[in-house]
Amino acid sequence: IYITCHLKVTLAEQDPDELNKACSFSKPSNSWFPVEGPADICQCCNKGDCGTPSHSRRQPHVVSQWSRSASRNRRHVTEEADVTVGPLIFLDRSGDHEVEQWALPSDTSVVLLGVGLAVVVSLTLTAVILVLTRRCRTASHPVSASE
């Protein structure tokens, strides 16, 4: 799934309105509601007819303020843009459980891992002890070439 949004730069002090808003979808109510501001500003989202007006009545003020204060520091930056995020991959419920099992090991997995590590450590120590024992025997009982 790809999500495309139309983003617009506005002043932080600007109150949300029908042209400058952030809306979220509520699955239980099957409707859009504003993140902030009056409830009716997202009604066009419910209808699917928000449109993308080329200029809002407040945009010239925003453009002039931005272009005066930061024009030397900005290059190829616009006040509006369509942005796409994706691909987003959603797993079904059975896939989610498999991912969780890999992410959070169960008690049985932890026990098996601990037993496996204990066996490896034991075998390594046994091998080291055998090598050291043979070296000590060889050093204390030198074999002569005449025997």
Phi and psi in radians as a Rosetta constraint file:
Dihedral C 1 N 2 CA 2 C 2 CIRCULARHARMONIC -1.981 0.35
Dihedral N 2 CA 2 C 2 N 3 CIRCULARHARMONIC 2.443 0.35
Dihedral C 2 N 3 CA 3 C 3 CIRCULARHARMONIC -2.027 0.35
Dihedral N 3 CA 3 C 3 N 4 CIRCULARHARMONIC 2.209 0.35
Dihedral C 3 N 4 CA 4 C 4 CIRCULARHARMONIC -1.983 0.35
Dihedral N 4 CA 4 C 4 N 5 CIRCULARHARMONIC 2.272 0.35
Dihedral C 4 N 5 CA 5 C 5 CIRCULARHARMONIC -2.186 0.35
Dihedral N 5 CA 5 C 5 N 6 CIRCULARHARMONIC 2.568 0.35
Dihedral C 5 N 6 CA 6 C 6 CIRCULARHARMONIC -1.707 0.35
Dihedral N 6 CA 6 C 6 N 7 CIRCULARHARMONIC 1.988 0.35
Dihedral C 6 N 7 CA 7 C 7 CIRCULARHARMONIC -1.853 0.35
Dihedral N 7 CA 7 C 7 N 8 CIRCULARHARMONIC 2.512 0.35
Dihedral C 7 N 8 CA 8 C 8 CIRCULARHARMONIC -2.394 0.35
Dihedral N 8 CA 8 C 8 N 9 CIRCULARHARMONIC 2.365 0.35
Dihedral C 8 N 9 CA 9 C 9 CIRCULARHARMONIC -1.427 0.35
Dihedral N 9 CA 9 C 9 N 10 CIRCULARHARMONIC 2.248 0.35
Dihedral C 9 N 10 CA 10 C 10 CIRCULARHARMONIC -2.377 0.35
Dihedral N 10 CA 10 C 10 N 11 CIRCULARHARMONIC 2.852 0.35
Dihedral C 10 N 11 CA 11 C 11 CIRCULARHARMONIC -1.197 0.35
Dihedral N 11 CA 11 C 11 N 12 CIRCULARHARMONIC 2.534 0.35
Dihedral C 11 N 12 CA 12 C 12 CIRCULARHARMONIC -1.111 0.35
Dihedral N 12 CA 12 C 12 N 13 CIRCULARHARMONIC -0.519 0.35
Dihedral C 12 N 13 CA 13 C 13 CIRCULARHARMONIC -1.353 0.35
Dihedral N 13 CA 13 C 13 N 14 CIRCULARHARMONIC -0.221 0.35
Dihedral C 13 N 14 CA 14 C 14 CIRCULARHARMONIC -1.253 0.35
Dihedral N 14 CA 14 C 14 N 15 CIRCULARHARMONIC 2.275 0.35
Dihedral C 14 N 15 CA 15 C 15 CIRCULARHARMONIC -1.244 0.35
Dihedral N 15 CA 15 C 15 N 16 CIRCULARHARMONIC 2.498 0.35
Dihedral C 15 N 16 CA 16 C 16 CIRCULARHARMONIC -1.083 0.35
Dihedral N 16 CA 16 C 16 N 17 CIRCULARHARMONIC 2.449 0.35
Dihedral C 16 N 17 CA 17 C 17 CIRCULARHARMONIC -2.479 0.35
Dihedral N 17 CA 17 C 17 N 18 CIRCULARHARMONIC -2.989 0.35
Dihedral C 17 N 18 CA 18 C 18 CIRCULARHARMONIC -1.114 0.35
Dihedral N 18 CA 18 C 18 N 19 CIRCULARHARMONIC -0.438 0.35
Dihedral C 18 N 19 CA 19 C 19 CIRCULARHARMONIC -1.674 0.35
Dihedral N 19 CA 19 C 19 N 20 CIRCULARHARMONIC -0.426 0.35
Dihedral C 19 N 20 CA 20 C 20 CIRCULARHARMONIC -2.198 0.35
Dihedral N 20 CA 20 C 20 N 21 CIRCULARHARMONIC 1.641 0.35
Dihedral C 20 N 21 CA 21 C 21 CIRCULARHARMONIC -2.628 0.35
Dihedral N 21 CA 21 C 21 N 22 CIRCULARHARMONIC 2.912 0.35
Dihedral C 21 N 22 CA 22 C 22 CIRCULARHARMONIC -2.275 0.35
Dihedral N 22 CA 22 C 22 N 23 CIRCULARHARMONIC 2.081 0.35
Dihedral C 22 N 23 CA 23 C 23 CIRCULARHARMONIC -2.051 0.35
Dihedral N 23 CA 23 C 23 N 24 CIRCULARHARMONIC 2.559 0.35
Dihedral C 23 N 24 CA 24 C 24 CIRCULARHARMONIC -2.117 0.35
Dihedral N 24 CA 24 C 24 N 25 CIRCULARHARMONIC 2.606 0.35
Dihedral C 24 N 25 CA 25 C 25 CIRCULARHARMONIC -1.650 0.35
Dihedral N 25 CA 25 C 25 N 26 CIRCULARHARMONIC 2.310 0.35
Dihedral C 25 N 26 CA 26 C 26 CIRCULARHARMONIC -1.823 0.35
Dihedral N 26 CA 26 C 26 N 27 CIRCULARHARMONIC 1.958 0.35
Dihedral C 26 N 27 CA 27 C 27 CIRCULARHARMONIC -1.128 0.35
Dihedral N 27 CA 27 C 27 N 28 CIRCULARHARMONIC -0.755 0.35
Dihedral C 27 N 28 CA 28 C 28 CIRCULARHARMONIC -1.036 0.35
Dihedral N 28 CA 28 C 28 N 29 CIRCULARHARMONIC -0.691 0.35
Dihedral C 28 N 29 CA 29 C 29 CIRCULARHARMONIC -1.643 0.35
Dihedral N 29 CA 29 C 29 N 30 CIRCULARHARMONIC -0.105 0.35
Dihedral C 29 N 30 CA 30 C 30 CIRCULARHARMONIC 0.931 0.35
Dihedral N 30 CA 30 C 30 N 31 CIRCULARHARMONIC 0.767 0.35
Dihedral C 30 N 31 CA 31 C 31 CIRCULARHARMONIC -2.630 0.35
Dihedral N 31 CA 31 C 31 N 32 CIRCULARHARMONIC 2.919 0.35
Dihedral C 31 N 32 CA 32 C 32 CIRCULARHARMONIC -1.689 0.35
Dihedral N 32 CA 32 C 32 N 33 CIRCULARHARMONIC 2.521 0.35
Dihedral C 32 N 33 CA 33 C 33 CIRCULARHARMONIC -2.417 0.35
Dihedral N 33 CA 33 C 33 N 34 CIRCULARHARMONIC 2.652 0.35
Dihedral C 33 N 34 CA 34 C 34 CIRCULARHARMONIC -1.312 0.35
Dihedral N 34 CA 34 C 34 N 35 CIRCULARHARMONIC 2.559 0.35
Dihedral C 34 N 35 CA 35 C 35 CIRCULARHARMONIC -1.211 0.35
Dihedral N 35 CA 35 C 35 N 36 CIRCULARHARMONIC -0.640 0.35
Dihedral C 35 N 36 CA 36 C 36 CIRCULARHARMONIC -2.639 0.35
Dihedral N 36 CA 36 C 36 N 37 CIRCULARHARMONIC 2.769 0.35
Dihedral C 36 N 37 CA 37 C 37 CIRCULARHARMONIC 1.703 0.35
Dihedral N 37 CA 37 C 37 N 38 CIRCULARHARMONIC -3.136 0.35
Dihedral C 37 N 38 CA 38 C 38 CIRCULARHARMONIC -1.158 0.35
Dihedral N 38 CA 38 C 38 N 39 CIRCULARHARMONIC 2.614 0.35
Dihedral C 38 N 39 CA 39 C 39 CIRCULARHARMONIC -1.105 0.35
Dihedral N 39 CA 39 C 39 N 40 CIRCULARHARMONIC -0.495 0.35
Dihedral C 39 N 40 CA 40 C 40 CIRCULARHARMONIC -1.371 0.35
Dihedral N 40 CA 40 C 40 N 41 CIRCULARHARMONIC -0.131 0.35
Dihedral C 40 N 41 CA 41 C 41 CIRCULARHARMONIC -1.263 0.35
Dihedral N 41 CA 41 C 41 N 42 CIRCULARHARMONIC -0.239 0.35
Dihedral C 41 N 42 CA 42 C 42 CIRCULARHARMONIC -1.809 0.35
Dihedral N 42 CA 42 C 42 N 43 CIRCULARHARMONIC 0.166 0.35
Dihedral C 42 N 43 CA 43 C 43 CIRCULARHARMONIC -1.101 0.35
Dihedral N 43 CA 43 C 43 N 44 CIRCULARHARMONIC -0.554 0.35
Dihedral C 43 N 44 CA 44 C 44 CIRCULARHARMONIC -1.151 0.35
Dihedral N 44 CA 44 C 44 N 45 CIRCULARHARMONIC -0.486 0.35
Dihedral C 44 N 45 CA 45 C 45 CIRCULARHARMONIC -1.194 0.35
Dihedral N 45 CA 45 C 45 N 46 CIRCULARHARMONIC -0.668 0.35
Dihedral C 45 N 46 CA 46 C 46 CIRCULARHARMONIC -1.114 0.35
Dihedral N 46 CA 46 C 46 N 47 CIRCULARHARMONIC -0.609 0.35
Dihedral C 46 N 47 CA 47 C 47 CIRCULARHARMONIC -1.455 0.35
Dihedral N 47 CA 47 C 47 N 48 CIRCULARHARMONIC -0.312 0.35
Dihedral C 47 N 48 CA 48 C 48 CIRCULARHARMONIC 1.287 0.35
Dihedral N 48 CA 48 C 48 N 49 CIRCULARHARMONIC 0.490 0.35
Dihedral C 48 N 49 CA 49 C 49 CIRCULARHARMONIC -2.372 0.35
Dihedral N 49 CA 49 C 49 N 50 CIRCULARHARMONIC 0.942 0.35
Dihedral C 49 N 50 CA 50 C 50 CIRCULARHARMONIC -1.402 0.35
Dihedral N 50 CA 50 C 50 N 51 CIRCULARHARMONIC -0.463 0.35
Dihedral C 50 N 51 CA 51 C 51 CIRCULARHARMONIC 1.141 0.35
Dihedral N 51 CA 51 C 51 N 52 CIRCULARHARMONIC 3.022 0.35
Dihedral C 51 N 52 CA 52 C 52 CIRCULARHARMONIC -2.344 0.35
Dihedral N 52 CA 52 C 52 N 53 CIRCULARHARMONIC 1.417 0.35
Dihedral C 52 N 53 CA 53 C 53 CIRCULARHARMONIC -1.010 0.35
Dihedral N 53 CA 53 C 53 N 54 CIRCULARHARMONIC 2.484 0.35
Dihedral C 53 N 54 CA 54 C 54 CIRCULARHARMONIC -1.198 0.35
Dihedral N 54 CA 54 C 54 N 55 CIRCULARHARMONIC -0.632 0.35
Dihedral C 54 N 55 CA 55 C 55 CIRCULARHARMONIC -2.442 0.35
Dihedral N 55 CA 55 C 55 N 56 CIRCULARHARMONIC 2.275 0.35
Dihedral C 55 N 56 CA 56 C 56 CIRCULARHARMONIC -1.527 0.35
Dihedral N 56 CA 56 C 56 N 57 CIRCULARHARMONIC 2.924 0.35
Dihedral C 56 N 57 CA 57 C 57 CIRCULARHARMONIC -1.222 0.35
Dihedral N 57 CA 57 C 57 N 58 CIRCULARHARMONIC -0.382 0.35
Dihedral C 57 N 58 CA 58 C 58 CIRCULARHARMONIC -1.691 0.35
Dihedral N 58 CA 58 C 58 N 59 CIRCULARHARMONIC -0.185 0.35
Dihedral C 58 N 59 CA 59 C 59 CIRCULARHARMONIC -1.071 0.35
Dihedral N 59 CA 59 C 59 N 60 CIRCULARHARMONIC -0.719 0.35
Dihedral C 59 N 60 CA 60 C 60 CIRCULARHARMONIC -0.974 0.35
Dihedral N 60 CA 60 C 60 N 61 CIRCULARHARMONIC -0.641 0.35
Dihedral C 60 N 61 CA 61 C 61 CIRCULARHARMONIC -1.129 0.35
Dihedral N 61 CA 61 C 61 N 62 CIRCULARHARMONIC -0.760 0.35
Dihedral C 61 N 62 CA 62 C 62 CIRCULARHARMONIC -1.121 0.35
Dihedral N 62 CA 62 C 62 N 63 CIRCULARHARMONIC -0.815 0.35
Dihedral C 62 N 63 CA 63 C 63 CIRCULARHARMONIC -1.059 0.35
Dihedral N 63 CA 63 C 63 N 64 CIRCULARHARMONIC -0.805 0.35
Dihedral C 63 N 64 CA 64 C 64 CIRCULARHARMONIC -1.147 0.35
Dihedral N 64 CA 64 C 64 N 65 CIRCULARHARMONIC -0.684 0.35
Dihedral C 64 N 65 CA 65 C 65 CIRCULARHARMONIC -1.159 0.35
Dihedral N 65 CA 65 C 65 N 66 CIRCULARHARMONIC -0.786 0.35
Dihedral C 65 N 66 CA 66 C 66 CIRCULARHARMONIC -1.131 0.35
Dihedral N 66 CA 66 C 66 N 67 CIRCULARHARMONIC -0.756 0.35
Dihedral C 66 N 67 CA 67 C 67 CIRCULARHARMONIC -1.219 0.35
Dihedral N 67 CA 67 C 67 N 68 CIRCULARHARMONIC -0.561 0.35
Dihedral C 67 N 68 CA 68 C 68 CIRCULARHARMONIC -1.285 0.35
Dihedral N 68 CA 68 C 68 N 69 CIRCULARHARMONIC -0.773 0.35
Dihedral C 68 N 69 CA 69 C 69 CIRCULARHARMONIC -1.443 0.35
Dihedral N 69 CA 69 C 69 N 70 CIRCULARHARMONIC -0.488 0.35
Dihedral C 69 N 70 CA 70 C 70 CIRCULARHARMONIC -2.319 0.35
Dihedral N 70 CA 70 C 70 N 71 CIRCULARHARMONIC 0.322 0.35
Dihedral C 70 N 71 CA 71 C 71 CIRCULARHARMONIC -1.098 0.35
Dihedral N 71 CA 71 C 71 N 72 CIRCULARHARMONIC -0.567 0.35
Dihedral C 71 N 72 CA 72 C 72 CIRCULARHARMONIC -1.252 0.35
Dihedral N 72 CA 72 C 72 N 73 CIRCULARHARMONIC -0.505 0.35
Dihedral C 72 N 73 CA 73 C 73 CIRCULARHARMONIC -1.592 0.35
Dihedral N 73 CA 73 C 73 N 74 CIRCULARHARMONIC -0.250 0.35
Dihedral C 73 N 74 CA 74 C 74 CIRCULARHARMONIC -1.798 0.35
Dihedral N 74 CA 74 C 74 N 75 CIRCULARHARMONIC 2.454 0.35
Dihedral C 74 N 75 CA 75 C 75 CIRCULARHARMONIC -2.420 0.35
Dihedral N 75 CA 75 C 75 N 76 CIRCULARHARMONIC 2.331 0.35
Dihedral C 75 N 76 CA 76 C 76 CIRCULARHARMONIC 0.990 0.35
Dihedral N 76 CA 76 C 76 N 77 CIRCULARHARMONIC 0.637 0.35
Dihedral C 76 N 77 CA 77 C 77 CIRCULARHARMONIC -1.951 0.35
Dihedral N 77 CA 77 C 77 N 78 CIRCULARHARMONIC 2.320 0.35
Dihedral C 77 N 78 CA 78 C 78 CIRCULARHARMONIC -2.031 0.35
Dihedral N 78 CA 78 C 78 N 79 CIRCULARHARMONIC 2.911 0.35
Dihedral C 78 N 79 CA 79 C 79 CIRCULARHARMONIC -1.478 0.35
Dihedral N 79 CA 79 C 79 N 80 CIRCULARHARMONIC -0.259 0.35
Dihedral C 79 N 80 CA 80 C 80 CIRCULARHARMONIC -2.377 0.35
Dihedral N 80 CA 80 C 80 N 81 CIRCULARHARMONIC 2.560 0.35
Dihedral C 80 N 81 CA 81 C 81 CIRCULARHARMONIC -2.808 0.35
Dihedral N 81 CA 81 C 81 N 82 CIRCULARHARMONIC 2.613 0.35
Dihedral C 81 N 82 CA 82 C 82 CIRCULARHARMONIC -1.638 0.35
Dihedral N 82 CA 82 C 82 N 83 CIRCULARHARMONIC 2.202 0.35
Dihedral C 82 N 83 CA 83 C 83 CIRCULARHARMONIC -2.113 0.35
Dihedral N 83 CA 83 C 83 N 84 CIRCULARHARMONIC 2.352 0.35
Dihedral C 83 N 84 CA 84 C 84 CIRCULARHARMONIC -1.991 0.35
Dihedral N 84 CA 84 C 84 N 85 CIRCULARHARMONIC 2.339 0.35
Dihedral C 84 N 85 CA 85 C 85 CIRCULARHARMONIC -2.033 0.35
Dihedral N 85 CA 85 C 85 N 86 CIRCULARHARMONIC 2.325 0.35
Dihedral C 85 N 86 CA 86 C 86 CIRCULARHARMONIC 2.651 0.35
Dihedral N 86 CA 86 C 86 N 87 CIRCULARHARMONIC 3.080 0.35
Dihedral C 86 N 87 CA 87 C 87 CIRCULARHARMONIC -1.357 0.35
Dihedral N 87 CA 87 C 87 N 88 CIRCULARHARMONIC 2.497 0.35
Dihedral C 87 N 88 CA 88 C 88 CIRCULARHARMONIC -1.759 0.35
Dihedral N 88 CA 88 C 88 N 89 CIRCULARHARMONIC 2.295 0.35
Dihedral C 88 N 89 CA 89 C 89 CIRCULARHARMONIC -1.983 0.35
Dihedral N 89 CA 89 C 89 N 90 CIRCULARHARMONIC 2.177 0.35
Dihedral C 89 N 90 CA 90 C 90 CIRCULARHARMONIC -1.904 0.35
Dihedral N 90 CA 90 C 90 N 91 CIRCULARHARMONIC 2.283 0.35
Dihedral C 90 N 91 CA 91 C 91 CIRCULARHARMONIC -1.619 0.35
Dihedral N 91 CA 91 C 91 N 92 CIRCULARHARMONIC 2.585 0.35
Dihedral C 91 N 92 CA 92 C 92 CIRCULARHARMONIC -1.271 0.35
Dihedral N 92 CA 92 C 92 N 93 CIRCULARHARMONIC 3.053 0.35
Dihedral C 92 N 93 CA 93 C 93 CIRCULARHARMONIC -1.056 0.35
Dihedral N 93 CA 93 C 93 N 94 CIRCULARHARMONIC -0.709 0.35
Dihedral C 93 N 94 CA 94 C 94 CIRCULARHARMONIC -1.147 0.35
Dihedral N 94 CA 94 C 94 N 95 CIRCULARHARMONIC -0.641 0.35
Dihedral C 94 N 95 CA 95 C 95 CIRCULARHARMONIC -1.137 0.35
Dihedral N 95 CA 95 C 95 N 96 CIRCULARHARMONIC -0.622 0.35
Dihedral C 95 N 96 CA 96 C 96 CIRCULARHARMONIC -1.084 0.35
Dihedral N 96 CA 96 C 96 N 97 CIRCULARHARMONIC -0.724 0.35
Dihedral C 96 N 97 CA 97 C 97 CIRCULARHARMONIC -1.162 0.35
Dihedral N 97 CA 97 C 97 N 98 CIRCULARHARMONIC -0.668 0.35
Dihedral C 97 N 98 CA 98 C 98 CIRCULARHARMONIC -1.120 0.35
Dihedral N 98 CA 98 C 98 N 99 CIRCULARHARMONIC -0.709 0.35
Dihedral C 98 N 99 CA 99 C 99 CIRCULARHARMONIC -1.124 0.35
Dihedral N 99 CA 99 C 99 N 100 CIRCULARHARMONIC -0.734 0.35
Dihedral C 99 N 100 CA 100 C 100 CIRCULARHARMONIC -1.078 0.35
Dihedral N 100 CA 100 C 100 N 101 CIRCULARHARMONIC -0.683 0.35
Dihedral C 100 N 101 CA 101 C 101 CIRCULARHARMONIC -1.106 0.35
Dihedral N 101 CA 101 C 101 N 102 CIRCULARHARMONIC -0.647 0.35
Dihedral C 101 N 102 CA 102 C 102 CIRCULARHARMONIC -1.278 0.35
Dihedral N 102 CA 102 C 102 N 103 CIRCULARHARMONIC -0.608 0.35
Dihedral C 102 N 103 CA 103 C 103 CIRCULARHARMONIC -1.303 0.35
Dihedral N 103 CA 103 C 103 N 104 CIRCULARHARMONIC -0.736 0.35
Dihedral C 103 N 104 CA 104 C 104 CIRCULARHARMONIC -2.093 0.35
Dihedral N 104 CA 104 C 104 N 105 CIRCULARHARMONIC 1.777 0.35
Dihedral C 104 N 105 CA 105 C 105 CIRCULARHARMONIC -1.141 0.35
Dihedral N 105 CA 105 C 105 N 106 CIRCULARHARMONIC 2.550 0.35
Dihedral C 105 N 106 CA 106 C 106 CIRCULARHARMONIC -1.350 0.35
Dihedral N 106 CA 106 C 106 N 107 CIRCULARHARMONIC 2.992 0.35
Dihedral C 106 N 107 CA 107 C 107 CIRCULARHARMONIC -1.055 0.35
Dihedral N 107 CA 107 C 107 N 108 CIRCULARHARMONIC -0.680 0.35
Dihedral C 107 N 108 CA 108 C 108 CIRCULARHARMONIC -1.089 0.35
Dihedral N 108 CA 108 C 108 N 109 CIRCULARHARMONIC -0.742 0.35
Dihedral C 108 N 109 CA 109 C 109 CIRCULARHARMONIC -1.093 0.35
Dihedral N 109 CA 109 C 109 N 110 CIRCULARHARMONIC -0.704 0.35
Dihedral C 109 N 110 CA 110 C 110 CIRCULARHARMONIC -1.152 0.35
Dihedral N 110 CA 110 C 110 N 111 CIRCULARHARMONIC -0.734 0.35
Dihedral C 110 N 111 CA 111 C 111 CIRCULARHARMONIC -1.112 0.35
Dihedral N 111 CA 111 C 111 N 112 CIRCULARHARMONIC -0.814 0.35
Dihedral C 111 N 112 CA 112 C 112 CIRCULARHARMONIC -1.091 0.35
Dihedral N 112 CA 112 C 112 N 113 CIRCULARHARMONIC -0.697 0.35
Dihedral C 112 N 113 CA 113 C 113 CIRCULARHARMONIC -1.100 0.35
Dihedral N 113 CA 113 C 113 N 114 CIRCULARHARMONIC -0.756 0.35
Dihedral C 113 N 114 CA 114 C 114 CIRCULARHARMONIC -1.098 0.35
Dihedral N 114 CA 114 C 114 N 115 CIRCULARHARMONIC -0.753 0.35
Dihedral C 114 N 115 CA 115 C 115 CIRCULARHARMONIC -1.125 0.35
Dihedral N 115 CA 115 C 115 N 116 CIRCULARHARMONIC -0.752 0.35
Dihedral C 115 N 116 CA 116 C 116 CIRCULARHARMONIC -1.058 0.35
Dihedral N 116 CA 116 C 116 N 117 CIRCULARHARMONIC -0.769 0.35
Dihedral C 116 N 117 CA 117 C 117 CIRCULARHARMONIC -1.127 0.35
Dihedral N 117 CA 117 C 117 N 118 CIRCULARHARMONIC -0.675 0.35
Dihedral C 117 N 118 CA 118 C 118 CIRCULARHARMONIC -1.104 0.35
Dihedral N 118 CA 118 C 118 N 119 CIRCULARHARMONIC -0.721 0.35
Dihedral C 118 N 119 CA 119 C 119 CIRCULARHARMONIC -1.116 0.35
Dihedral N 119 CA 119 C 119 N 120 CIRCULARHARMONIC -0.786 0.35
Dihedral C 119 N 120 CA 120 C 120 CIRCULARHARMONIC -1.081 0.35
Dihedral N 120 CA 120 C 120 N 121 CIRCULARHARMONIC -0.775 0.35
Dihedral C 120 N 121 CA 121 C 121 CIRCULARHARMONIC -1.112 0.35
Dihedral N 121 CA 121 C 121 N 122 CIRCULARHARMONIC -0.738 0.35
Dihedral C 121 N 122 CA 122 C 122 CIRCULARHARMONIC -1.087 0.35
Dihedral N 122 CA 122 C 122 N 123 CIRCULARHARMONIC -0.801 0.35
Dihedral C 122 N 123 CA 123 C 123 CIRCULARHARMONIC -1.120 0.35
Dihedral N 123 CA 123 C 123 N 124 CIRCULARHARMONIC -0.674 0.35
Dihedral C 123 N 124 CA 124 C 124 CIRCULARHARMONIC -1.132 0.35
Dihedral N 124 CA 124 C 124 N 125 CIRCULARHARMONIC -0.790 0.35
Dihedral C 124 N 125 CA 125 C 125 CIRCULARHARMONIC -1.099 0.35
Dihedral N 125 CA 125 C 125 N 126 CIRCULARHARMONIC -0.713 0.35
Dihedral C 125 N 126 CA 126 C 126 CIRCULARHARMONIC -1.073 0.35
Dihedral N 126 CA 126 C 126 N 127 CIRCULARHARMONIC -0.770 0.35
Dihedral C 126 N 127 CA 127 C 127 CIRCULARHARMONIC -1.107 0.35
Dihedral N 127 CA 127 C 127 N 128 CIRCULARHARMONIC -0.738 0.35
Dihedral C 127 N 128 CA 128 C 128 CIRCULARHARMONIC -1.101 0.35
Dihedral N 128 CA 128 C 128 N 129 CIRCULARHARMONIC -0.760 0.35
Dihedral C 128 N 129 CA 129 C 129 CIRCULARHARMONIC -1.107 0.35
Dihedral N 129 CA 129 C 129 N 130 CIRCULARHARMONIC -0.756 0.35
Dihedral C 129 N 130 CA 130 C 130 CIRCULARHARMONIC -1.088 0.35
Dihedral N 130 CA 130 C 130 N 131 CIRCULARHARMONIC -0.765 0.35
Dihedral C 130 N 131 CA 131 C 131 CIRCULARHARMONIC -1.096 0.35
Dihedral N 131 CA 131 C 131 N 132 CIRCULARHARMONIC -0.787 0.35
Dihedral C 131 N 132 CA 132 C 132 CIRCULARHARMONIC -1.135 0.35
Dihedral N 132 CA 132 C 132 N 133 CIRCULARHARMONIC -0.678 0.35
Dihedral C 132 N 133 CA 133 C 133 CIRCULARHARMONIC -1.119 0.35
Dihedral N 133 CA 133 C 133 N 134 CIRCULARHARMONIC -0.772 0.35
Dihedral C 133 N 134 CA 134 C 134 CIRCULARHARMONIC -1.141 0.35
Dihedral N 134 CA 134 C 134 N 135 CIRCULARHARMONIC -0.666 0.35
Dihedral C 134 N 135 CA 135 C 135 CIRCULARHARMONIC -1.140 0.35
Dihedral N 135 CA 135 C 135 N 136 CIRCULARHARMONIC -0.690 0.35
Dihedral C 135 N 136 CA 136 C 136 CIRCULARHARMONIC -1.139 0.35
Dihedral N 136 CA 136 C 136 N 137 CIRCULARHARMONIC -0.744 0.35
Dihedral C 136 N 137 CA 137 C 137 CIRCULARHARMONIC -1.107 0.35
Dihedral N 137 CA 137 C 137 N 138 CIRCULARHARMONIC -0.736 0.35
Dihedral C 137 N 138 CA 138 C 138 CIRCULARHARMONIC -1.145 0.35
Dihedral N 138 CA 138 C 138 N 139 CIRCULARHARMONIC -0.663 0.35
Dihedral C 138 N 139 CA 139 C 139 CIRCULARHARMONIC -1.248 0.35
Dihedral N 139 CA 139 C 139 N 140 CIRCULARHARMONIC -0.601 0.35
Dihedral C 139 N 140 CA 140 C 140 CIRCULARHARMONIC -1.475 0.35
Dihedral N 140 CA 140 C 140 N 141 CIRCULARHARMONIC -0.417 0.35
Dihedral C 140 N 141 CA 141 C 141 CIRCULARHARMONIC -2.149 0.35
Dihedral N 141 CA 141 C 141 N 142 CIRCULARHARMONIC 1.364 0.35
Dihedral C 141 N 142 CA 142 C 142 CIRCULARHARMONIC -1.164 0.35
Dihedral N 142 CA 142 C 142 N 143 CIRCULARHARMONIC 2.435 0.35
Dihedral C 142 N 143 CA 143 C 143 CIRCULARHARMONIC -1.659 0.35
Dihedral N 143 CA 143 C 143 N 144 CIRCULARHARMONIC 2.217 0.35
Dihedral C 143 N 144 CA 144 C 144 CIRCULARHARMONIC -1.581 0.35
Dihedral N 144 CA 144 C 144 N 145 CIRCULARHARMONIC 2.765 0.35
Dihedral C 144 N 145 CA 145 C 145 CIRCULARHARMONIC -1.271 0.35
Dihedral N 145 CA 145 C 145 N 146 CIRCULARHARMONIC -0.375 0.35
Dihedral C 145 N 146 CA 146 C 146 CIRCULARHARMONIC -1.374 0.35
Dihedral N 146 CA 146 C 146 N 147 CIRCULARHARMONIC -0.353 0.35
